Amino acid sequence: MSKIGKINISIPEKVKVILTEGSINIEGPLGKKSLKIDLDMFDLNIEDNKEVSLKPKINNQDSKRLWGMNRSLINNAIIGTSKGYEKTLELSGVGYRATLKGNVLNLQLGFSHDINFNIPEGIKIQVEKQTVLKISGTDKQHVGMVAANIKSLRPPEPYKGKGIKEQGQYVLRKEGKKK
């Protein structure tokens, strides 16, 4: 039995969940999301638009493996359409700064050239200070991927801690050369 799969998903007031052939459509104040679900393997119940429960029809290894994952995907879609997801990145280093130019994020990261990062659809990036970025969107995976792509442009190095890191991320520092 899946510990995560057994838990019912509560639906907020402003979110509508509709089951159609082979997919579940979720509409909320921040947007729409559609997920494909194998209805041959799982039984999906929507109770008075207040709660969603997911149970396997056949109890085998594949259904046990996919039960918790499908429940988490539905839960993430409901949270994303109602509240949204957000990640905060910090740029630390001398001369490291970020600016928004329309749909392009311009980053100065200590290279001889500026880096222009195209912002994908469904993602909003705000530059709070020159060194703090806020990435927000409705899809948890998409927000995480954009944050990871931006972090990979200049990962934090262990000697001075310069680079792009998430807010609250601990960078293991190394000791420098000794004389």
N, CA, C and O atoms as a DFTB+ gen file, in Angstrom:
716 C
 N C O
     1  1       0.830      -1.186       0.000
     2  2       0.000       0.000       0.000
     3  2       0.876       1.251       0.000
     4  3       1.921       1.297       0.648
     5  1       0.437       2.238      -0.722
     6  2       1.176       3.492      -0.810
     7  2       0.717       4.436       0.296
     8  3      -0.475       4.713       0.432
     9  1       1.676       4.930       1.087
    10  2       1.333       5.857       2.165
    11  2       0.813       7.170       1.594
    12  3      -0.153       7.737       2.106
    13  1       1.454       7.651       0.536
    14  2       1.055       8.928      -0.068
    15  2      -0.244       8.757      -0.855
    16  3      -1.106       9.634      -0.817
    17  1      -0.391       7.640      -1.567
    18  2      -1.564       7.410      -2.405
    19  2      -2.861       7.305      -1.629
    20  3      -3.920       7.648      -2.155
    21  1      -2.802       6.836      -0.381
    22  2      -4.014       6.666       0.430
    23  2      -4.639       7.992       0.848
    24  3      -5.843       8.058       1.096
    25  1      -3.837       9.039       0.927
    26  2      -4.314      10.332       1.428
    27  2      -5.205      10.994       0.369
    28  3      -4.817      11.104      -0.795
    29  1      -6.393      11.432       0.779
    30  2      -7.289      12.144      -0.138
    31  2      -6.791      13.570      -0.347
    32  3      -6.161      14.159       0.530
    33  1      -7.090      14.114      -1.534
    34  2      -6.662      15.468      -1.891
    35  2      -7.843      16.405      -1.679
    36  3      -8.905      16.204      -2.269
    37  1      -7.670      17.426      -0.844
    38  2      -8.745      18.406      -0.655
    39  2      -8.643      19.475      -1.737
    40  3      -7.549      19.913      -2.095
    41  1      -9.798      19.885      -2.250
    42  2      -9.855      20.867      -3.333
    43  2     -10.261      22.221      -2.744
    44  3     -11.286      22.307      -2.069
    45  1      -9.471      23.290      -2.986
    46  2      -9.867      24.625      -2.519
    47  2     -11.155      25.097      -3.206
    48  3     -11.568      24.530      -4.218
    49  1     -11.779      26.129      -2.654
    50  2     -13.074      26.603      -3.138
    51  2     -13.040      27.108      -4.579
    52  3     -13.976      26.855      -5.337
    53  1     -11.990      27.811      -4.969
    54  2     -11.944      28.446      -6.287
    55  2     -11.490      27.501      -7.396
    56  3     -11.443      27.904      -8.558
    57  1     -11.157      26.253      -7.065
    58  2     -10.635      25.305      -8.051
    59  2     -11.723      24.326      -8.465
    60  3     -12.458      23.808      -7.624
    61  1     -11.822      24.071      -9.785
    62  2     -12.778      23.100     -10.318
    63  2     -12.003      21.928     -10.900
    64  3     -11.054      22.110     -11.662
    65  1     -12.422      20.723     -10.529
    66  2     -11.792      19.504     -11.029
    67  2     -12.832      18.730     -11.824
    68  3     -13.891      18.387     -11.300
    69  1     -12.526      18.450     -13.110
    70  2     -13.458      17.770     -14.005
    71  2     -12.758      16.554     -14.596
    72  3     -11.641      16.655     -15.104
    73  1     -13.418      15.412     -14.527
    74  2     -12.876      14.175     -15.079
    75  2     -13.482      13.939     -16.462
    76  3     -14.702      13.859     -16.610
    77  1     -12.616      13.829     -17.475
    78  2     -13.066      13.509     -18.825
    79  2     -12.426      12.180     -19.228
    80  3     -11.784      11.529     -18.403
    81  1     -12.589      11.783     -20.457
    82  2     -12.082      10.487     -20.907
    83  2     -10.560      10.424     -20.817
    84  3      -9.861      11.043     -21.619
    85  1     -10.057       9.687     -19.855
    86  2      -8.621       9.462     -19.732
    87  2      -7.806      10.619     -19.208
    88  3      -6.584      10.503     -19.108
    89  1      -8.437      11.740     -18.865
    90  2      -7.668      12.868     -18.336
    91  2      -8.481      13.608     -17.280
    92  3      -9.704      13.493     -17.210
    93  1      -7.767      14.361     -16.471
    94  2      -8.398      15.164     -15.432
    95  2      -8.039      16.630     -15.706
    96  3      -6.865      16.972     -15.847
    97  1      -9.059      17.487     -15.780
    98  2      -8.870      18.911     -16.057
    99  2      -9.062      19.690     -14.763
   100  3     -10.053      19.510     -14.056
   101  1      -8.106      20.554     -14.467
   102  2      -8.131      21.344     -13.246
   103  2      -8.091      22.816     -13.628
   104  3      -7.164      23.263     -14.303
   105  1      -9.103      23.573     -13.194
   106  2      -9.178      25.005     -13.467
   107  2      -9.132      25.754     -12.152
   108  3      -9.839      25.410     -11.205
   109  1      -8.294      26.781     -12.097
   110  2      -8.182      27.590     -10.894
   111  2      -8.003      29.051     -11.257
   112  3      -8.008      29.402     -12.437
   113  1      -7.847      29.907     -10.258
   114  2      -7.683      31.337     -10.537
   115  2      -6.390      31.676     -11.282
   116  3      -6.326      32.708     -11.949
   117  1      -5.363      30.832     -11.184
   118  2      -4.091      31.121     -11.844
   119  2      -3.947      30.467     -13.211
   120  3      -3.032      30.812     -13.960
   121  1      -4.830      29.527     -13.557
   122  2      -4.718      28.899     -14.872
   123  2      -5.379      27.541     -14.930
   124  3      -6.099      27.132     -14.018
   125  1      -5.111      26.846     -16.038
   126  2      -5.685      25.522     -16.275
   127  2      -4.568      24.503     -16.401
   128  3      -3.460      24.828     -16.828
   129  1      -4.865      23.278     -16.029
   130  2      -3.900      22.185     -16.135
   131  2      -4.663      20.912     -16.480
   132  3      -5.738      20.653     -15.939
   133  1      -4.098      20.128     -17.381
   134  2      -4.706      18.863     -17.772
   135  2      -3.691      17.743     -17.562
   136  3      -2.541      17.849     -17.988
   137  1      -4.127      16.667     -16.899
   138  2      -3.265      15.523     -16.626
   139  2      -3.901      14.262     -17.192
   140  3      -5.109      14.061     -17.066
   141  1      -3.090      13.416     -17.813
   142  2      -3.578      12.130     -18.310
   143  2      -3.426      11.095     -17.204
   144  3      -2.377      10.988     -16.568
   145  1      -4.504      10.331     -16.987
   146  2      -4.481       9.295     -15.969
   147  2      -5.011       8.007     -16.582
   148  3      -6.005       8.015     -17.308
   149  1      -4.338       6.902     -16.284
   150  2      -4.735       5.598     -16.789
   151  2      -5.924       5.105     -15.968
   152  3      -5.749       4.615     -14.853
   153  1      -7.140       5.234     -16.520
   154  2      -8.344       4.842     -15.793
   155  2      -8.558       3.332     -15.804
   156  3      -9.436       2.831     -15.101
   157  1      -7.766       2.595     -16.596
   158  2      -7.822       1.136     -16.535
   159  2      -7.121       0.630     -15.275
   160  3      -7.456      -0.433     -14.752
   161  1      -6.150       1.399     -14.797
   162  2      -5.373       0.996     -13.633
   163  2      -5.901       1.624     -12.337
   164  3      -5.817       1.011     -11.272
   165  1      -6.450       2.854     -12.427
   166  2      -6.862       3.583     -11.221
   167  2      -8.336       3.966     -11.278
   168  3      -8.901       4.188     -12.349
   169  1      -8.942       4.036     -10.096
   170  2     -10.310       4.492      -9.940
   171  2     -10.257       5.872      -9.293
   172  3      -9.800       6.004      -8.158
   173  1     -10.721       6.902     -10.003
   174  2     -10.638       8.279      -9.524
   175  2     -12.030       8.749      -9.121
   176  3     -12.956       8.696      -9.930
   177  1     -12.187       9.204      -7.893
   178  2     -13.478       9.690      -7.393
   179  2     -13.368      11.150      -6.996
   180  3     -12.463      11.535      -6.255
   181  1     -14.302      11.971      -7.498
   182  2     -14.382      13.381      -7.113
   183  2     -15.668      13.534      -6.304
   184  3     -16.764      13.358      -6.836
   185  1     -15.533      13.863      -5.017
   186  2     -16.686      13.935      -4.118
   187  2     -17.115      15.384      -3.913
   188  3     -16.449      16.133      -3.199
   189  1     -18.221      15.782      -4.533
   190  2     -18.846      17.110      -4.376
   191  2     -17.879      18.257      -4.605
   192  3     -18.025      19.310      -3.984
   193  1     -16.899      18.085      -5.473
   194  2     -15.869      19.085      -5.776
   195  2     -15.169      19.583      -4.507
   196  3     -14.749      20.737      -4.429
   197  1     -15.051      18.688      -3.509
   198  2     -14.368      19.020      -2.253
   199  2     -13.140      18.142      -2.039
   200  3     -12.164      18.565      -1.420
   201  1     -13.198      16.900      -2.565
   202  2     -12.129      15.948      -2.309
   203  2     -11.939      15.019      -3.504
   204  3     -12.902      14.640      -4.172
   205  1     -10.680      14.658      -3.761
   206  2     -10.352      13.712      -4.826
   207  2      -9.661      12.519      -4.178
   208  3      -8.737      12.682      -3.381
   209  1     -10.117      11.316      -4.527
   210  2      -9.453      10.110      -4.023
   211  2      -9.052       9.244      -5.206
   212  3      -9.771       9.158      -6.202
   213  1      -7.905       8.608      -5.085
   214  2      -7.342       7.776      -6.135
   215  2      -7.054       6.404      -5.545
   216  3      -6.332       6.282      -4.556
   217  1      -7.630       5.359      -6.167
   218  2      -7.411       3.996      -5.681
   219  2      -7.111       3.088      -6.862
   220  3      -7.709       3.236      -7.928
   221  1      -6.178       2.139      -6.679
   222  2      -5.880       1.212      -7.779
   223  2      -6.979       0.163      -7.934
   224  3      -7.544      -0.306      -6.947
   225  1      -7.276      -0.201      -9.188
   226  2      -8.257      -1.258      -9.456
   227  2      -7.610      -2.626      -9.283
   228  3      -8.232      -3.552      -8.761
   229  1      -6.366      -2.752      -9.719
   230  2      -5.627      -3.995      -9.628
   231  2      -4.454      -3.764      -8.678
   232  3      -3.736      -2.773      -8.809
   233  1      -4.260      -4.660      -7.738
   234  2      -3.204      -4.483      -6.750
   235  2      -1.970      -5.281      -7.163
   236  3      -1.793      -6.419      -6.730
   237  1      -1.108      -4.682      -8.007
   238  2       0.146      -5.318      -8.407
   239  2       1.292      -4.313      -8.257
   240  3       1.078      -3.183      -7.819
   241  1       2.511      -4.730      -8.624
   242  2       3.689      -3.886      -8.440
   243  2       3.593      -2.571      -9.213
   244  3       3.941      -1.521      -8.673
   245  1       3.129      -2.606     -10.462
   246  2       3.042      -1.379     -11.271
   247  2       2.063      -0.379     -10.675
   248  3       2.356       0.815     -10.609
   249  1       0.904      -0.859     -10.243
   250  2      -0.084       0.066      -9.687
   251  2       0.400       0.655      -8.364
   252  3       0.150       1.825      -8.075
   253  1       1.097      -0.159      -7.555
   254  2       1.640       0.355      -6.292
   255  2       2.683       1.433      -6.560
   256  3       2.756       2.430      -5.843
   257  1       3.483       1.226      -7.591
   258  2       4.549       2.159      -7.926
   259  2       3.986       3.487      -8.435
   260  3       4.513       4.550      -8.107
   261  1       2.924       3.428      -9.230
   262  2       2.379       4.633      -9.858
   263  2       1.309       5.329      -9.020
   264  3       0.944       6.465      -9.325
   265  1       0.806       4.694      -7.993
   266  2      -0.286       5.238      -7.198
   267  2       0.103       6.545      -6.508
   268  3      -0.583       7.554      -6.667
   269  1       1.184       6.537      -5.754
   270  2       1.626       7.736      -5.041
   271  2       2.069       8.837      -5.984
   272  3       1.848      10.017      -5.714
   273  1       2.707       8.449      -7.112
   274  2       3.168       9.451      -8.074
   275  2       1.987      10.190      -8.712
   276  3       2.004      11.415      -8.825
   277  1       0.959       9.434      -9.130
   278  2      -0.212      10.070      -9.746
   279  2      -0.947      10.953      -8.753
   280  3      -1.440      12.021      -9.118
   281  1      -1.025      10.519      -7.499
   282  2      -1.663      11.340      -6.472
   283  2      -0.889      12.640      -6.268
   284  3      -1.489      13.705      -6.122
   285  1       0.444      12.555      -6.256
   286  2       1.271      13.750      -6.086
   287  2       1.151      14.689      -7.277
   288  3       1.138      15.907      -7.100
   289  1       1.064      14.140      -8.495
   290  2       0.908      14.983      -9.681
   291  2      -0.414      15.748      -9.650
   292  3      -0.460      16.928      -9.996
   293  1      -1.494      15.069      -9.233
   294  2      -2.802      15.731      -9.140
   295  2      -2.763      16.809      -8.063
   296  3      -3.265      17.914      -8.268
   297  1      -2.166      16.489      -6.915
   298  2      -2.069      17.451      -5.817
   299  2      -1.250      18.673      -6.224
   300  3      -1.627      19.803      -5.915
   301  1      -0.117      18.450      -6.923
   302  2       0.722      19.568      -7.370
   303  2      -0.020      20.446      -8.365
   304  3       0.140      21.666      -8.349
   305  1      -0.840      19.838      -9.238
   306  2      -1.604      20.623     -10.208
   307  2      -2.668      21.462      -9.507
   308  3      -2.903      22.608      -9.891
   309  1      -3.313      20.905      -8.483
   310  2      -4.342      21.653      -7.739
   311  2      -3.703      22.818      -6.984
   312  3      -4.243      23.924      -6.989
   313  1      -2.572      22.585      -6.342
   314  2      -1.882      23.662      -5.614
   315  2      -1.372      24.720      -6.597
   316  3      -1.440      25.916      -6.313
   317  1      -0.863      24.281      -7.748
   318  2      -0.336      25.214      -8.741
   319  2      -1.387      26.131      -9.322
   320  3      -1.122      27.312      -9.543
   321  1      -2.596      25.600      -9.580
   322  2      -3.654      26.442     -10.145
   323  2      -4.299      27.333      -9.098
   324  3      -4.912      28.340      -9.451
   325  1      -4.178      26.988      -7.809
   326  2      -4.785      27.830      -6.781
   327  2      -3.787      28.832      -6.192
   328  3      -4.093      30.022      -6.116
   329  1      -2.598      28.376      -5.774
   330  2      -1.610      29.260      -5.149
   331  2      -0.434      29.572      -6.057
   332  3       0.046      30.705      -6.084
   333  1       0.033      28.577      -6.800
   334  2       1.216      28.739      -7.632
   335  2       2.468      28.326      -6.876
   336  3       2.438      28.102      -5.666
   337  1       3.558      28.231      -7.606
   338  2       4.844      27.851      -7.027
   339  2       5.842      28.971      -7.239
   340  3       5.745      29.735      -8.200
   341  1       6.805      29.060      -6.328
   342  2       7.757      30.169      -6.363
   343  2       9.117      29.707      -5.862
   344  3       9.203      28.963      -4.886
   345  1      10.174      30.146      -6.527
   346  2      11.542      29.897      -6.079
   347  2      12.285      31.226      -6.111
   348  3      12.066      32.045      -7.003
   349  1      13.161      31.435      -5.138
   350  2      13.953      32.652      -5.051
   351  2      15.416      32.296      -5.226
   352  3      15.942      31.421      -4.538
   353  1      16.077      32.991      -6.166
   354  2      17.497      32.781      -6.414
   355  2      18.278      34.022      -6.000
   356  3      17.806      35.148      -6.151
   357  1      19.481      33.797      -5.477
   358  2      20.346      34.901      -5.065
   359  2      21.632      34.850      -5.873
   360  3      22.206      33.778      -6.066
   361  1      22.087      36.003      -6.345
   362  2      23.355      36.109      -7.058
   363  2      24.357      36.699      -6.074
   364  3      24.139      37.790      -5.548
   365  1      25.455      35.986      -5.821
   366  2      26.464      36.514      -4.904
   367  2      27.804      36.544      -5.621
   368  3      28.267      35.535      -6.154
   369  1      28.405      37.697      -5.622
   370  2      29.683      37.905      -6.279
   371  2      29.812      39.358      -6.687
   372  3      28.807      40.044      -6.873
   373  1      31.026      39.829      -6.825
   374  2      31.272      41.229      -7.190
   375  2      30.854      41.439      -8.648
   376  3      31.350      40.756      -9.545
   377  1      29.955      42.373      -8.874
   378  2      29.521      42.694     -10.228
   379  2      28.452      41.772     -10.772
   380  3      28.062      41.917     -11.931
   381  1      27.960      40.824      -9.980
   382  2      26.897      39.930     -10.437
   383  2      25.569      40.662     -10.300
   384  3      25.215      41.128      -9.217
   385  1      24.833      40.761     -11.411
   386  2      23.525      41.420     -11.355
   387  2      22.623      40.899     -12.454
   388  3      23.075      40.313     -13.438
   389  1      21.342      41.126     -12.262
   390  2      20.339      40.675     -13.228
   391  2      19.382      41.825     -13.540
   392  3      19.043      42.617     -12.660
   393  1      18.950      41.910     -14.798
   394  2      17.947      42.884     -15.218
   395  2      16.989      42.217     -16.185
   396  3      17.349      41.273     -16.888
   397  1      15.765      42.720     -16.210
   398  2      14.758      42.214     -17.148
   399  2      14.659      43.163     -18.330
   400  3      14.552      44.377     -18.156
   401  1      14.695      42.604     -19.530
   402  2      14.509      43.394     -20.747
   403  2      13.420      42.728     -21.563
   404  3      13.696      41.917     -22.447
   405  1      12.172      43.079     -21.255
   406  2      11.032      42.458     -21.943
   407  2      10.870      41.011     -21.508
   408  3      10.633      40.735     -20.332
   409  1      10.997      40.088     -22.451
   410  2      10.853      38.662     -22.169
   411  2      12.212      37.976     -22.040
   412  3      12.307      36.754     -22.160
   413  1      13.261      38.758     -21.795
   414  2      14.624      38.230     -21.702
   415  2      15.228      38.664     -20.372
   416  3      15.140      39.832     -19.991
   417  1      15.842      37.716     -19.669
   418  2      16.549      38.009     -18.430
   419  2      18.021      38.180     -18.768
   420  3      18.660      37.253     -19.265
   421  1      18.566      39.376     -18.497
   422  2      19.959      39.682     -18.784
   423  2      20.763      39.482     -17.510
   424  3      20.483      40.105     -16.487
   425  1      21.766      38.606     -17.576
   426  2      22.576      38.285     -16.402
   427  2      24.030      38.669     -16.641
   428  3      24.607      38.335     -17.676
   429  1      24.614      39.370     -15.683
   430  2      26.043      39.666     -15.701
   431  2      26.662      38.841     -14.586
   432  3      26.460      39.120     -13.404
   433  1      27.433      37.805     -14.982
   434  2      27.923      36.824     -14.017
   435  2      29.443      36.717     -13.987
   436  3      29.981      35.657     -13.669
   437  1      30.132      37.788     -14.312
   438  2      31.582      37.779     -14.233
   439  2      32.266      37.240     -15.474
   440  3      33.490      37.115     -15.498
   441  1      31.499      36.918     -16.507
   442  2      32.103      36.506     -17.770
   443  2      32.430      37.749     -18.576
   444  3      32.071      38.856     -18.174
   445  1      33.105      37.588     -19.706
   446  2      33.443      38.732     -20.546
   447  2      32.218      39.234     -21.322
   448  3      32.276      40.281     -21.965
   449  1      31.115      38.486     -21.258
   450  2      29.903      38.851     -21.991
   451  2      28.690      38.681     -21.078
   452  3      28.741      37.958     -20.083
   453  1      27.599      39.359     -21.433
   454  2      26.342      39.184     -20.716
   455  2      25.660      37.915     -21.211
   456  3      25.860      37.496     -22.351
   457  1      24.859      37.313     -20.349
   458  2      24.093      36.124     -20.722
   459  2      22.633      36.521     -20.807
   460  3      22.072      37.058     -19.852
   461  1      22.014      36.256     -21.957
   462  2      20.590      36.521     -22.143
   463  2      19.836      35.211     -22.015
   464  3      20.067      34.279     -22.786
   465  1      18.922      35.133     -21.031
   466  2      18.133      33.936     -20.775
   467  2      16.693      34.211     -21.192
   468  3      16.035      35.072     -20.609
   469  1      16.195      33.485     -22.203
   470  2      14.811      33.658     -22.658
   471  2      13.852      33.032     -21.655
   472  3      14.001      31.866     -21.289
   473  1      12.869      33.806     -21.213
   474  2      11.907      33.328     -20.223
   475  2      10.831      32.526     -20.947
   476  3      10.183      33.053     -21.851
   477  1      10.625      31.246     -20.566
   478  2       9.607      30.437     -21.235
   479  2       8.187      30.865     -20.866
   480  3       7.972      31.590     -19.895
   481  1       7.221      30.398     -21.667
   482  2       5.816      30.722     -21.399
   483  2       5.361      30.056     -20.107
   484  3       5.797      28.953     -19.781
   485  1       4.483      30.735     -19.376
   486  2       3.962      30.191     -18.133
   487  2       4.829      30.491     -16.923
   488  3       4.474      30.124     -15.803
   489  1       5.959      31.152     -17.129
   490  2       6.877      31.485     -16.035
   491  2       7.000      32.997     -15.937
   492  3       7.144      33.690     -16.945
   493  1       6.941      33.498     -14.703
   494  2       7.154      34.924     -14.459
   495  2       8.413      35.072     -13.618
   496  3       8.585      34.391     -12.608
   497  1       9.287      35.970     -14.049
   498  2      10.504      36.246     -13.286
   499  2      10.490      37.709     -12.880
   500  3      10.299      38.595     -13.713
   501  1      10.692      37.955     -11.601
   502  2      10.774      39.316     -11.086
   503  2      12.177      39.520     -10.525
   504  3      12.727      38.649      -9.851
   505  1      12.743      40.687     -10.817
   506  2      14.035      41.046     -10.251
   507  2      13.746      42.014      -9.113
   508  3      13.477      43.192      -9.345
   509  1      13.802      41.508      -7.869
   510  2      13.481      42.351      -6.716
   511  2      14.594      43.357      -6.456
   512  3      14.355      44.563      -6.389
   513  1      15.812      42.845      -6.312
   514  2      16.992      43.708      -6.257
   515  2      17.800      43.306      -7.472
   516  3      17.348      42.482      -8.267
   517  1      18.959      43.856      -7.629
   518  2      19.790      43.422      -8.753
   519  2      20.336      42.027      -8.525
   520  3      20.773      41.367      -9.469
   521  1      20.316      41.569      -7.274
   522  2      20.908      40.267      -6.966
   523  2      19.882      39.234      -6.489
   524  3      20.275      38.144      -6.074
   525  1      18.598      39.535      -6.532
   526  2      17.567      38.589      -6.087
   527  2      16.544      38.404      -7.197
   528  3      15.960      39.372      -7.685
   529  1      16.330      37.140      -7.595
   530  2      15.347      36.790      -8.629
   531  2      14.231      35.979      -8.004
   532  3      14.486      35.115      -7.165
   533  1      12.994      36.247      -8.404
   534  2      11.859      35.453      -7.966
   535  2      11.237      34.807      -9.190
   536  3      10.771      35.502     -10.093
   537  1      11.227      33.477      -9.225
   538  2      10.656      32.722     -10.337
   539  2       9.340      32.143      -9.856
   540  3       9.303      31.461      -8.832
   541  1       8.243      32.408     -10.590
   542  2       6.943      31.890     -10.180
   543  2       6.190      31.351     -11.381
   544  3       6.418      31.768     -12.517
   545  1       5.283      30.410     -11.110
   546  2       4.478      29.800     -12.158
   547  2       3.497      28.812     -11.559
   548  3       3.466      28.620     -10.343
   549  1       2.688      28.179     -12.413
   550  2       1.678      27.246     -11.933
   551  2       2.155      25.805     -11.937
   552  3       1.591      24.973     -11.227
   553  1       3.182      25.488     -12.719
   554  2       3.671      24.115     -12.835
   555  2       4.942      23.965     -11.997
   556  3       5.939      24.646     -12.239
   557  1       4.895      23.071     -11.015
   558  2       6.029      22.890     -10.093
   559  2       7.286      22.438     -10.828
   560  3       8.380      22.927     -10.550
   561  1       7.132      21.514     -11.757
   562  2       8.287      20.994     -12.493
   563  2       8.902      22.069     -13.383
   564  3      10.125      22.171     -13.478
   565  1       8.061      22.871     -14.036
   566  2       8.541      23.921     -14.931
   567  2       9.313      24.990     -14.151
   568  3      10.370      25.438     -14.593
   569  1       8.785      25.398     -12.993
   570  2       9.458      26.399     -12.157
   571  2      10.811      25.861     -11.697
   572  3      11.805      26.586     -11.723
   573  1      10.855      24.598     -11.278
   574  2      12.106      23.994     -10.836
   575  2      13.127      23.868     -11.945
   576  3      14.322      24.061     -11.719
   577  1      12.661      23.541     -13.161
   578  2      13.578      23.413     -14.302
   579  2      14.178      24.758     -14.695
   580  3      15.369      24.842     -14.995
   581  1      13.360      25.814     -14.695
   582  2      13.869      27.139     -15.038
   583  2      14.881      27.592     -13.985
   584  3      15.920      28.156     -14.328
   585  1      14.583      27.347     -12.704
   586  2      15.513      27.708     -11.638
   587  2      16.823      26.930     -11.779
   588  3      17.902      27.490     -11.584
   589  1      16.732      25.651     -12.113
   590  2      17.939      24.830     -12.278
   591  2      18.755      25.292     -13.483
   592  3      19.985      25.294     -13.430
   593  1      18.082      25.686     -14.577
   594  2      18.803      26.172     -15.762
   595  2      19.534      27.475     -15.461
   596  3      20.663      27.671     -15.913
   597  1      18.906      28.358     -14.708
   598  2      19.557      29.626     -14.352
   599  2      20.719      29.361     -13.400
   600  3      21.781      29.968     -13.539
   601  1      20.530      28.456     -12.428
   602  2      21.605      28.127     -11.482
   603  2      22.788      27.484     -12.182
   604  3      23.928      27.670     -11.757
   605  1      22.539      26.725     -13.256
   606  2      23.629      26.031     -13.950
   607  2      24.515      26.989     -14.742
   608  3      25.611      26.609     -15.153
   609  1      24.062      28.226     -14.964
   610  2      24.894      29.200     -15.670
   611  2      26.126      29.586     -14.849
   612  3      27.183      29.869     -15.413
   613  1      25.994      29.598     -13.516
   614  2      27.115      29.916     -12.636
   615  2      26.840      29.291     -11.264
   616  3      26.361      29.978     -10.362
   617  1      27.140      27.982     -11.095
   618  2      26.900      27.345      -9.794
   619  2      27.830      27.919      -8.726
   620  3      28.925      28.377      -9.054
   621  1      27.419      27.904      -7.457
   622  2      28.267      28.470      -6.405
   623  2      29.559      27.677      -6.233
   624  3      29.548      26.447      -6.181
   625  1      30.673      28.404      -6.146
   626  2      31.964      27.735      -5.996
   627  2      32.325      27.693      -4.503
   628  3      31.892      28.556      -3.740
   629  1      33.117      26.690      -4.082
   630  2      33.297      26.446      -2.651
   631  2      34.283      27.360      -1.926
   632  3      34.306      27.354      -0.695
   633  1      35.100      28.144      -2.635
   634  2      36.130      28.923      -1.949
   635  2      35.635      30.288      -1.502
   636  3      35.847      30.675      -0.353
   637  1      34.976      31.023      -2.393
   638  2      34.444      32.339      -2.028
   639  2      32.920      32.334      -1.947
   640  3      32.338      33.273      -1.402
   641  1      32.258      31.303      -2.473
   642  2      30.806      31.219      -2.439
   643  2      30.142      32.027      -3.529
   644  3      28.938      32.277      -3.462
   645  1      30.910      32.450      -4.551
   646  2      30.341      33.242      -5.631
   647  2      29.516      32.335      -6.552
   648  3      29.886      31.186      -6.796
   649  1      28.407      32.857      -7.055
   650  2      27.579      32.113      -7.998
   651  2      26.100      32.351      -7.743
   652  3      25.729      33.253      -6.992
   653  1      25.261      31.544      -8.367
   654  2      23.814      31.646      -8.214
   655  2      23.362      30.485      -7.346
   656  3      23.653      29.326      -7.639
   657  1      22.643      30.810      -6.267
   658  2      22.132      29.769      -5.381
   659  2      20.698      30.083      -4.994
   660  3      20.239      31.219      -5.116
   661  1      19.991      29.047      -4.519
   662  2      18.634      29.261      -4.034
   663  2      18.691      29.933      -2.674
   664  3      19.683      29.828      -1.953
   665  1      17.614      30.622      -2.335
   666  2      17.574      31.295      -1.044
   667  2      17.586      30.239       0.064
   668  3      16.774      29.313       0.055
   669  1      18.485      30.377       0.989
   670  2      18.600      29.432       2.083
   671  2      19.491      28.240       1.791
   672  3      19.691      27.408       2.675
   673  1      20.038      28.123       0.582
   674  2      20.912      27.001       0.234
   675  2      22.257      27.184       0.918
   676  3      22.828      28.275       0.898
   677  1      22.758      26.118       1.520
   678  2      24.041      26.172       2.200
   679  2      25.128      25.752       1.227
   680  3      25.031      24.701       0.593
   681  1      26.169      26.576       1.109
   682  2      27.298      26.263       0.246
   683  2      28.448      25.813       1.144
   684  3      28.922      26.579       1.983
   685  1      28.894      24.576       0.968
   686  2      29.998      24.049       1.750
   687  2      31.273      24.783       1.353
   688  3      31.700      24.727       0.200
   689  1      31.867      25.465       2.306
   690  2      33.051      26.279       2.025
   691  2      34.309      25.479       2.309
   692  3      34.367      24.696       3.257
   693  1      35.320      25.692       1.465
   694  2      36.622      25.034       1.632
   695  2      37.640      26.070       2.098
   696  3      37.488      27.270       1.868
   697  1      38.663      25.577       2.748
   698  2      39.728      26.445       3.192
   699  2      40.697      26.676       2.022
   700  3      40.974      25.758       1.250
   701  1      41.204      27.898       1.900
   702  2      42.120      28.233       0.818
   703  2      43.528      27.717       1.079
   704  3      43.754      26.939       2.005
   705  1      44.473      28.160       0.251
   706  2      45.871      27.753       0.395
   707  2      46.475      28.316       1.667
   708  3      46.124      29.412       2.103
   709  1      47.376      27.565       2.251
   710  2      48.085      28.055       3.440
   711  2      49.520      28.324       3.045
   712  3      50.067      27.651       2.171
   713  1      50.134      29.311       3.690
   714  2      51.525      29.642       3.398
   715  2      52.473      28.783       4.182
   716  3      53.689      28.930       4.055
